Structures are given as structure tokens and as C-alpha cells.
């Protein structure tokens, strides 16, 4: 159980909270004093005792409760309810939620560690946990009223899944082209439209729905609504038959005169586009953690086989050509981990992180594709069969380049970052090319 985890920003990393101008000081002793005599810049993989305990607890849960069901869930394209219940029981569905609502009260970095550990065993379970923590809970935490938090958080941390509803048939990477409308009618809004590719939809009890409450204002009319599953007019379609992350439900939603009280508006009317951008920017770090964990899990499964398999009188692990490939992949994994941890630490410290989050998501997704492909090659024929989990890791990795924006667009975004032409001030307008691409 990790429900008693209360983690503050690590002392060893406290200097990250020092204003940048202080770090430029010629008096390093002042920096050390502010950092409580810790190193001014600690290694990214320095963990607190609580973080280490959390990693171990999640690893144990994943190995004992998730691993035995992974193959069945993949074959049936369905998440086992026992796993969802286990995530709640372990306190892993309210990691950053305040303790007064029953949450763990930990940090964003803790969420990243949890997602990474779960993905080493199953990316679908990691995605479910990721959406709940880094997107749904954080949106409610940042923009919800006290009444909304008191109503939803106690259930979100104990039994109720949340779902983030932004994408539509004509609004994928261009999220703000959405057509779903919310027309005001007295003290209510009436939502009509449809959503596609909605994760967690099959089991979710709360939907964060983005709809345009003022189409004449363009994207500035986009508003976020809290919609309960049992609301009349909300229809959940069939689960998509996907290539990978098959246990993660992905459904179409249809809204037919869905009546939502204005008290269920999350934040302010017309500010939904800001909330979507902010949550997806943070969510990219979660996707990076998923891809990192998935790749590491595949790598960890494959290496022991290479050390045992004998060909031509020696272990295939002892052939230099293979050793070079293994070393290359191991280096890529470490680089992806550092990018991901750096982005998470920057966010946690209140520093600019969007460029780093985009780099981490892009690179970790690339590394996941490379690692899983190489592992199949290294295993030979058995790597191509469903008797071994490596082919599933490969299928699961393919989604990494598509989630939250098409992979090639990331290169364009990062190119403009290099030119210094991108500005991601969430309080201003940045929907125009090229910066609008960061929105989904």
C-alpha cells in the first residue's frame, strides 16, 4: 500500500526551486545554503526513500497482480476489473490528490515513476493510471471549485475512473477544430456532438468533455464540462479493435441533448483550450514514462534469453555484433530516461518544461520502437510468436508516436524551438502555425 505516502520536493533537489538569477551568483556558498547544504544539482535518478519504496511497491503489484492477466487481457481486448480495483486499493489512482480527499498527496514525479513501473509489465494498465493521474485528477485539482473537488475527488481516488474527451473525427492533432457544441439553456448547457478515440471510456464514471459554448468565438469558446456517466443522452460506443494497448478501452462517445448544469463547468467558460493545452503538455511526460517503461520491460525480458541461448558453441550474448547492438539500445534507454525525468523534475520545480516534455515524449516513443523491434530480432523465431511477450511490447509501442500529436509534427515543433520562434505562454494566444501543433 502506498496510500500513506506524503512526499515533498526532495531536499537534494531543493536548489531547483531557487530563482534562476540566484544560480547565476558568483557566491556558490549561498546556493548551497539555500539548498540546505545539499548538492546544488543532484543526479536526476536520485530518489527519496519514499520514491524508492513506491517503485518497489508498484513493481510488486505489477508482477503479482497484473502480469498473470496480461496475455488474457490482450487476447480479449478487455481490462480485468480486478486490476482496476487493485490500482485503487494500492492508492495509485490519486497520487497527487490532497490527503483530505483520500489521495496520496505525493508528487508529479511519483506519478511518472508509477507509470514507468506499470508499463514494464503492461502498457494498457500504465495508460489507464496515467490518464487518471496526470490528466483527469490534475485538471480537477487546478481548475475545479471546492464543491467540485469535494464531490468528485473522494470517488476518483477510490472507485471512479475518469476520461478525457477532446479528440473528434475531424479534430485529432488539430484539436481545436472540434465540432461538439454546448448551447446555454437557462442554468444548463445542452451538449451535442461526438468524440473519438476516448481512452478509459468503457469503465469511466466521469467524463471531462470539451465542447464549444460559443462557436462565434472560435477556439476561445471551447469549455470543459464534467459529465457523469449516467447522464441522459450520453452514449458510449463499442471498444475499438486495436493493434496494441488492446486492454485499454478506446471508444466513440455520442452526445444527444446531454443536459449539464452550469455548476459542472470546469474552470471558466471559454478557457477550455488553455486547460487542454496545459494538461496535454503535462500528459506528454506521462506518455514518455509509458514508452520508457514499456521499452525497459521488453529489454529486461530479452537479455536473460540472450545469455542462455547457445549457438555455435557459445552464448549469443557473447557475439560482438550483438553486444554492440545491446549497448546501443541500452544507451538509448538511458537517454530516454534522463529526458523523461528531467522534464518531470522541471515541471515539479515550477520551471519551463514544455520543450523538454515534447522532446521526452518524442524520443521515448522512438526508443520504444527501436528497442522492441531489436528484441524481436534478437530472440529470433520465438520473438515472433505470441508465446513470448516481446511481440506484444512491439505492438504496444506503436501508439507512442500517435498519442497527443503525430510523431513527425514533433520534429517540426522542436525545429521551431531550436530557432527560438515558439512561445508557449498559456495566458496568450498561440494557436497559429507552428505553435498550435503543441495543442494535441
C-alpha positions as CSV (number, residue, x, y, z in Angstrom):
1,X,0.0,0.0,0.0
2,X,1.2,3.5,-0.8
3,X,-1.7,5.4,0.5
4,X,0.3,6.8,3.3
5,X,3.0,8.3,1.1
6,X,3.5,12.0,1.7
7,X,6.2,13.3,-0.5
8,X,7.5,16.9,-0.7
9,X,10.1,18.2,-3.1
10,X,13.4,16.3,-2.3
11,X,15.9,18.2,-0.2
12,X,18.6,17.1,-2.6
13,X,16.8,18.8,-5.4
14,X,15.7,21.9,-3.5
15,X,18.1,24.1,-5.4
16,X,15.9,23.7,-8.5
17,X,13.4,26.0,-6.8
18,X,15.9,28.8,-6.5
19,X,15.2,31.6,-8.9
20,X,17.5,31.5,-11.9
21,X,19.1,34.8,-11.1
22,X,20.3,33.4,-7.8
23,X,22.0,30.5,-9.6
24,X,24.0,33.0,-11.6
25,X,25.5,34.4,-8.4
26,X,29.3,34.2,-8.0
27,X,28.7,33.0,-4.4
28,X,28.2,29.2,-4.7
29,X,28.1,29.0,-0.9
30,X,24.9,31.0,-0.9
31,X,23.3,28.5,-3.3
32,X,24.4,25.6,-1.1
33,X,23.0,27.3,2.0
34,X,19.6,27.8,0.3
35,X,19.7,24.1,-0.8
36,X,20.1,23.1,2.8
37,X,23.7,22.0,2.4
38,X,22.7,19.6,-0.5
39,X,24.4,19.4,-3.8
40,X,23.2,22.3,-6.0
41,X,22.3,20.0,-8.8
42,X,21.6,16.4,-7.7
43,X,21.6,13.5,-10.2
44,X,18.2,13.1,-12.0
45,X,18.0,9.5,-10.8
46,X,18.4,10.4,-7.1
47,X,15.3,9.1,-5.3
48,X,13.9,9.8,-1.9
49,X,13.3,6.9,0.4
50,X,9.6,7.3,-0.3
51,X,10.1,7.2,-4.0
52,X,12.2,4.1,-3.7
53,X,9.5,2.4,-1.6
54,X,6.9,3.5,-4.1
55,X,8.8,1.9,-7.0
56,X,9.2,-1.3,-5.1
57,X,5.5,-1.5,-4.2
58,X,4.3,-0.8,-7.7
59,X,6.8,-3.4,-9.1
60,X,5.4,-6.0,-6.7
61,X,1.8,-5.2,-7.6
62,X,2.6,-5.3,-11.3
63,X,4.4,-8.6,-11.1
64,X,1.9,-10.3,-8.8
65,X,-1.5,-9.0,-9.9
66,X,-1.0,-7.6,-13.4
67,X,1.5,-9.9,-15.1
68,X,-0.6,-13.1,-14.8
69,X,-3.5,-11.5,-16.7
70,X,-1.7,-9.5,-19.4
71,X,-2.0,-12.2,-22.1
72,X,-5.7,-12.8,-21.5
73,X,-6.5,-9.1,-21.5
74,X,-4.6,-8.6,-24.7
75,X,-6.4,-11.5,-26.4
76,X,-9.8,-10.4,-25.1
77,X,-9.2,-6.7,-25.6
78,X,-10.6,-6.0,-22.2
79,X,-9.2,-4.7,-18.9
80,X,-9.8,-7.0,-15.9
81,X,-11.9,-5.3,-13.2
82,X,-9.7,-6.8,-10.5
83,X,-6.7,-4.8,-11.8
84,X,-8.7,-1.6,-11.8
85,X,-9.8,-2.4,-8.2
86,X,-6.2,-3.2,-7.3
87,X,-5.0,0.2,-8.6
88,X,-7.5,1.9,-6.4
89,X,-6.7,-0.3,-3.4
90,X,-3.0,0.4,-3.7
91,X,-3.6,4.2,-3.7
92,X,-2.3,4.6,-7.3
93,X,-5.3,6.4,-8.7
94,X,-5.0,9.6,-6.6
95,X,-1.2,10.1,-6.4
96,X,-1.2,13.9,-6.4
97,X,-4.7,14.4,-4.9
98,X,-4.7,16.0,-1.5
99,X,-4.9,13.7,1.5
100,X,-8.1,15.5,2.8
101,X,-9.9,13.9,-0.2
102,X,-8.3,10.5,0.4
103,X,-5.5,10.9,-2.0
104,X,-1.8,10.0,-1.6
105,X,-0.7,13.7,-1.6
106,X,2.5,12.9,-3.5
107,X,4.2,14.5,-6.5
108,X,4.0,14.5,-10.3
109,X,7.4,12.7,-10.3
110,X,5.8,9.9,-8.2
111,X,3.2,9.6,-10.9
112,X,5.9,9.2,-13.5
113,X,7.6,6.5,-11.5
114,X,4.4,4.6,-11.1
115,X,3.5,4.8,-14.8
116,X,7.0,3.7,-15.8
117,X,6.9,0.6,-13.4
118,X,3.4,-0.4,-14.6
119,X,4.4,-0.1,-18.3
120,X,7.3,-2.6,-17.7
121,X,4.6,-5.2,-17.4
122,X,1.6,-3.8,-19.4
123,X,1.2,-0.5,-21.2
124,X,-2.6,-0.6,-21.1
125,X,-2.6,-0.6,-17.3
126,X,0.0,2.2,-17.3
127,X,-2.1,4.2,-19.7
128,X,-5.2,3.9,-17.5
129,X,-3.2,5.0,-14.5
130,X,-1.6,7.8,-16.5
131,X,-4.8,9.4,-17.7
132,X,-6.4,9.2,-14.2
133,X,-3.4,10.9,-12.5
134,X,-1.7,13.3,-14.9
135,X,-4.7,14.5,-16.8
136,X,-8.1,13.9,-15.1
137,X,-7.1,14.5,-11.5
138,X,-4.7,17.3,-12.3
139,X,-7.3,19.2,-14.3
140,X,-9.8,19.0,-11.5
141,X,-7.1,19.9,-9.0
142,X,-6.1,23.0,-10.8
143,X,-9.4,24.3,-12.1
144,X,-12.1,22.7,-10.1
145,X,-14.2,24.6,-7.5
146,X,-14.1,23.4,-3.9
147,X,-17.6,21.9,-4.4
148,X,-16.4,20.0,-7.5
149,X,-13.4,18.7,-5.7
150,X,-15.4,17.6,-2.7
151,X,-17.9,15.9,-4.9
152,X,-15.5,14.0,-7.3
153,X,-12.1,13.5,-5.7
154,X,-13.3,11.1,-2.9
155,X,-14.7,8.8,-5.7
156,X,-11.8,9.4,-8.2
157,X,-9.3,8.1,-5.7
158,X,-11.3,5.1,-4.5
159,X,-13.6,3.7,-7.3
160,X,-14.3,6.0,-10.2
161,X,-12.3,6.2,-13.4
162,X,-12.1,9.5,-15.3
163,X,-11.9,10.0,-19.1
164,X,-10.5,13.0,-21.1
165,X,-12.7,13.7,-24.1
166,X,-11.1,16.0,-26.6
167,X,-10.5,14.2,-29.9
168,X,-13.1,14.1,-32.7
169,X,-13.3,12.7,-36.2
170,X,-12.1,16.0,-37.6
171,X,-10.1,17.1,-34.6
172,X,-7.1,14.9,-33.9
173,X,-3.7,16.7,-34.0
174,X,-5.7,19.8,-34.7
175,X,-7.7,19.6,-31.5
176,X,-9.3,23.0,-31.7
177,X,-11.2,22.1,-34.9
178,X,-13.7,20.3,-32.7
179,X,-17.4,20.5,-33.6
180,X,-19.1,19.4,-30.4
181,X,-21.3,22.2,-29.1
182,X,-22.7,23.2,-25.8
183,X,-25.6,25.6,-26.1
184,X,-26.7,27.5,-23.0
185,X,-30.3,27.0,-21.8
186,X,-31.1,28.7,-18.6
187,X,-28.9,27.3,-15.8
188,X,-27.9,24.4,-18.1
189,X,-25.8,23.7,-21.1
190,X,-27.0,21.2,-23.7
191,X,-24.2,19.2,-25.4
192,X,-24.5,17.7,-28.9
193,X,-21.8,16.1,-30.9
194,X,-19.4,13.1,-30.8
195,X,-15.9,12.2,-29.7
196,X,-13.5,9.6,-31.0
197,X,-10.5,7.6,-29.6
198,X,-11.6,8.2,-26.0
199,X,-9.4,6.2,-23.6
200,X,-10.9,4.6,-20.4
201,X,-14.4,5.2,-21.8
202,X,-15.7,1.7,-21.2
203,X,-15.2,1.8,-17.5
204,X,-15.1,5.6,-16.8
205,X,-17.7,7.1,-14.4
206,X,-16.7,10.8,-15.1
207,X,-16.0,12.4,-18.5
208,X,-14.2,15.7,-19.0
209,X,-15.8,16.8,-22.2
210,X,-14.6,19.7,-24.3
211,X,-17.3,21.4,-26.3
212,X,-17.7,24.9,-27.9
213,X,-20.0,27.0,-25.9
214,X,-19.6,30.0,-28.3
215,X,-18.7,28.9,-31.8
216,X,-18.6,32.5,-33.0
217,X,-15.5,33.0,-30.8
218,X,-13.7,30.1,-32.5
219,X,-11.4,28.1,-30.1
220,X,-12.0,30.8,-27.4
221,X,-15.4,29.3,-27.0
222,X,-14.1,25.9,-26.0
223,X,-15.2,24.9,-22.5
224,X,-14.7,21.9,-20.3
225,X,-17.7,20.2,-18.7
226,X,-17.8,17.5,-16.0
227,X,-20.3,14.9,-17.3
228,X,-21.3,11.9,-15.2
229,X,-21.6,8.5,-17.0
230,X,-25.3,8.1,-16.2
231,X,-26.3,11.5,-17.7
232,X,-29.2,11.0,-20.1
233,X,-28.2,11.3,-23.8
234,X,-24.6,10.2,-23.3
235,X,-23.9,7.1,-25.4
236,X,-20.7,5.0,-25.3
237,X,-19.8,3.1,-28.4
238,X,-18.1,-0.2,-28.9
239,X,-14.4,-0.7,-28.0
240,X,-12.1,-0.3,-30.9
241,X,-10.3,-3.4,-32.1
242,X,-6.8,-2.1,-31.9
243,X,-3.3,-3.3,-32.8
244,X,-1.8,-2.6,-29.4
245,X,-2.7,-1.5,-25.9
246,X,-5.7,-3.7,-26.5
247,X,-6.8,-3.9,-22.9
248,X,-7.2,-0.1,-22.8
249,X,-10.7,0.7,-23.9
250,X,-10.9,3.2,-26.7
251,X,-14.5,4.2,-27.7
252,X,-16.6,6.7,-29.5
253,X,-18.9,8.9,-27.5
254,X,-22.1,10.4,-28.8
255,X,-23.9,13.3,-27.1
256,X,-27.6,13.8,-27.8
257,X,-29.0,16.7,-26.0
258,X,-26.9,16.0,-22.9
259,X,-28.1,18.4,-20.2
260,X,-25.3,19.6,-17.9
261,X,-25.7,22.1,-15.1
262,X,-23.5,25.2,-15.4
263,X,-22.1,24.2,-11.9
264,X,-20.4,21.4,-13.8
265,X,-18.3,23.7,-15.9
266,X,-14.6,23.1,-15.0
267,X,-12.9,26.5,-14.6
268,X,-14.2,29.3,-16.8
269,X,-16.3,29.4,-19.9
270,X,-14.1,29.7,-23.0
271,X,-10.9,28.7,-21.2
272,X,-11.1,25.0,-22.2
273,X,-8.5,25.4,-24.9
274,X,-6.0,26.6,-22.2
275,X,-6.8,23.7,-19.9
276,X,-6.5,21.2,-22.8
277,X,-3.1,22.6,-23.8
278,X,-1.8,22.6,-20.2
279,X,-3.0,19.1,-19.4
280,X,-1.6,17.6,-22.6
281,X,1.7,19.3,-22.1
282,X,2.0,17.5,-18.8
283,X,0.5,14.4,-20.2
284,X,3.3,14.1,-22.7
285,X,5.7,13.3,-19.8
286,X,3.3,10.6,-18.8
287,X,3.4,9.1,-22.3
288,X,7.2,9.3,-22.2
289,X,7.2,7.3,-19.0
290,X,4.9,4.7,-20.6
291,X,7.1,4.3,-23.6
292,X,10.2,4.2,-21.4
293,X,8.8,1.6,-19.1
294,X,7.5,-0.5,-22.0
295,X,10.9,-0.4,-23.7
296,X,12.7,-1.3,-20.5
297,X,10.4,-4.1,-19.7
298,X,10.9,-5.6,-23.2
299,X,14.7,-5.2,-22.8
300,X,14.8,-6.8,-19.4
301,X,12.8,-9.8,-20.6
302,X,15.1,-10.3,-23.6
303,X,18.6,-10.0,-22.1
304,X,18.4,-13.2,-19.9
305,X,17.4,-15.2,-23.0
306,X,20.5,-13.9,-24.9
307,X,22.7,-15.1,-22.0
308,X,21.2,-18.6,-22.1
309,X,20.8,-19.3,-25.8
310,X,23.7,-21.3,-27.2
311,X,24.6,-21.2,-30.8
312,X,27.9,-22.3,-32.5
313,X,29.2,-23.4,-29.1
314,X,28.7,-20.1,-27.2
315,X,26.1,-17.8,-25.9
316,X,24.7,-15.5,-28.5
317,X,25.2,-12.7,-26.0
318,X,28.9,-13.2,-26.4
319,X,28.9,-12.4,-30.1
320,X,30.4,-9.0,-30.6
321,X,28.0,-7.9,-33.2
322,X,25.1,-8.5,-30.8
323,X,27.0,-6.9,-28.0
324,X,27.2,-3.7,-29.9
325,X,23.5,-3.6,-30.6
326,X,22.7,-4.3,-27.0
327,X,25.0,-1.5,-25.9
328,X,23.4,0.9,-28.4
329,X,19.8,0.1,-27.2
330,X,20.9,0.3,-23.5
331,X,22.3,3.8,-24.2
332,X,19.1,4.9,-25.9
333,X,17.1,3.7,-22.9
334,X,19.2,5.6,-20.5
335,X,19.0,8.8,-22.6
336,X,15.2,8.5,-22.8
337,X,15.0,8.0,-19.0
338,X,17.1,11.1,-18.4
339,X,14.9,13.2,-20.8
340,X,11.8,12.0,-19.1
341,X,13.0,12.5,-15.5
342,X,14.4,15.9,-16.4
343,X,11.0,17.1,-17.8
344,X,9.2,15.8,-14.8
345,X,11.6,17.4,-12.4
346,X,11.3,20.7,-14.2
347,X,7.6,20.6,-14.0
348,X,7.7,19.8,-10.4
349,X,10.1,22.7,-9.7
350,X,7.8,25.2,-11.4
351,X,10.2,25.8,-14.2
352,X,9.6,25.9,-18.0
353,X,9.2,22.3,-19.2
354,X,7.2,22.2,-22.4
355,X,10.1,21.8,-24.8
356,X,11.7,19.2,-22.6
357,X,8.3,17.3,-22.3
358,X,7.9,17.3,-26.1
359,X,11.5,16.0,-26.5
360,X,11.0,13.3,-23.9
361,X,7.7,12.1,-25.5
362,X,9.1,12.1,-29.0
363,X,12.4,10.4,-28.1
364,X,11.0,7.8,-25.7
365,X,8.5,6.8,-28.3
366,X,11.3,6.4,-30.9
367,X,13.4,4.4,-28.4
368,X,10.4,2.1,-27.6
369,X,10.0,1.3,-31.3
370,X,13.7,0.7,-31.7
371,X,14.0,-1.4,-28.5
372,X,11.0,-3.7,-29.1
373,X,12.0,-4.2,-32.8
374,X,15.5,-5.2,-31.9
375,X,14.4,-7.5,-29.1
376,X,12.2,-9.4,-31.6
377,X,15.3,-9.8,-33.9
378,X,17.5,-10.9,-31.0
379,X,15.0,-13.6,-29.9
380,X,14.8,-15.0,-33.5
381,X,11.7,-17.1,-34.3
382,X,10.4,-17.2,-30.7
383,X,10.2,-13.4,-30.7
384,X,7.7,-13.5,-33.5
385,X,5.3,-15.8,-31.6
386,X,2.6,-14.9,-29.1
387,X,4.1,-17.4,-26.6
388,X,6.5,-14.7,-25.7
389,X,5.5,-11.1,-24.6
390,X,8.0,-9.3,-26.9
391,X,5.7,-9.1,-29.9
392,X,3.1,-7.5,-27.6
393,X,5.6,-4.9,-26.4
394,X,6.3,-4.2,-30.1
395,X,2.5,-3.7,-30.9
396,X,2.0,-1.6,-27.8
397,X,4.9,0.7,-28.7
398,X,3.4,1.8,-32.0
399,X,0.9,4.0,-30.2
400,X,3.6,6.2,-28.8
401,X,4.2,8.1,-32.0
402,X,0.5,8.9,-32.4
403,X,-0.7,9.8,-28.9
404,X,-1.1,13.6,-28.2
405,X,0.2,14.5,-31.7
406,X,1.5,12.7,-34.8
407,X,5.3,12.0,-34.4
408,X,6.6,13.9,-37.4
409,X,4.9,17.1,-36.2
410,X,7.0,16.9,-33.1
411,X,10.1,17.3,-35.2
412,X,8.6,20.5,-36.7
413,X,7.7,21.8,-33.3
414,X,11.2,21.1,-32.0
415,X,12.7,22.6,-35.1
416,X,10.9,25.9,-34.3
417,X,12.0,25.6,-30.7
418,X,15.6,25.5,-31.9
419,X,15.0,28.6,-34.0
420,X,13.6,30.3,-30.9
421,X,10.3,31.0,-32.7
422,X,7.9,29.1,-30.4
423,X,6.3,30.8,-27.4
424,X,4.1,28.7,-25.1
425,X,2.7,31.2,-22.7
426,X,-0.6,29.7,-21.7
427,X,-2.0,33.1,-20.9
428,X,-1.7,34.2,-24.5
429,X,-2.8,33.1,-27.9
430,X,-0.6,30.6,-29.7
431,X,-2.8,28.6,-31.9
432,X,-1.4,29.8,-35.2
433,X,1.3,27.9,-37.1
434,X,3.6,26.4,-35.9
435,X,2.8,26.6,-32.2
436,X,-0.7,25.4,-32.4
437,X,0.6,21.9,-33.1
438,X,1.5,21.5,-29.5
439,X,-2.1,21.5,-28.5
440,X,-3.0,17.9,-29.1
